[in-house]
Amino acid sequence: MPANLPDVVLWSVPAFVLLTVVEMVGHRLRPDEDAAGYEAKDAATSVTMGLGSLVFDALWKIPIVAIYAAVYELTPLRAPIAWWSLPLMLLAQDFFYYWSHRGHHVVRILWACHVVHHSSRKFNFTTALRQPWTSWSVWPFYLPLIALGVHPAALAFCSSANLVYQFWVHTERVGRLPHPVERLFNTPSHHRVHHASQGGYLDRNFGGILIVWDRLFGSFAPETEPCVYGLTKNIDTYNPLRVATHEYVAIGRDLRAAHGWRERAGRLFRGPGWQPTVRARPVEVAAAAPRAEQGPAGG
């Protein structure tokens, strides 16, 4: 990364630690009966997932940086790195983050990566650290930025800034903020909805820094009732390896049991809850016909 672009994640680590300690102490001194709070095993799993993601991300970055570098060299466009251009790059990165995030909720093979972040039934600052180990599925969404001449190092800076911003929205200790802030930015209230597992809250509020993308593209939902965190079908494990891989294992199991390539494609590229249409067999239809002609019971 160029010398004039700092490593914002590294610089933010002390703040992450301090805020987490403050939040833990706050839950201990002033517990909230309606809050999910902290659990030692859950927090330890989240921290372990975060540390593991640093290792695996470093491995995934090798081929990804190579692809980005190749595309950057091929495009004739060049976006300057300056004080006035970085905010525009950050805005563009946040736009593409929205579509990446949304895609990782509605395509099952992508959800297998992102589901890790939603697997905790708690919602606190350690939840922000519960990151996937298979982030190889994210990079294609940002190729348009590289093709438009954004340097890969500038994209990395913007992505890191976006990630750092999202740390503070993983908390129940902050209520609603003033209306202009809630209107424009992703906030703890908006992100609580995103992590909730109730039907009306599912697949809502995908924004990273800005919530305006959700308002523009019809995926916004306000926080109107207490959130129940976790998955619609929770995995009941604190084993980091199982947390990281459980949806890939489920996909493999479904692919082995699938009937035909159409169902296999659906298991991979449809939504996480997709099921193939079950058609009645001719024998079953024939057997059902006499029952339909019997009329009401007791007639």
Buried (B, 14 or more C-beta within 10 A) or exposed (E): EEEEBEEBBEEBEEEBEEBBEEBBEEBEEEEEEEBBBBBEEBBEBBBBBBEBBEEBBEEBBEEBBEBBEEBBEEEEEEBEBEEEEBEEBBEBBBBBBBBBBBBBBBBBBBBBBBBBBBBBBBBBBBBBBBBBBBBBBBBEBBEBBBBEBBBBBBBBBBBBBBBBBBBBBBBBBEEEBEEEEBEBBBBBBBBBBBBBBBEEBBEBBBBBBBBBBBBEEEBBBEBEEEBEBBBEEEBEEBEBEBBBBBBBEBBEEBEEEBEEEEBBEBBBEBEBEBEBEEEEEEEEEEEEEEEEEEEEEEE
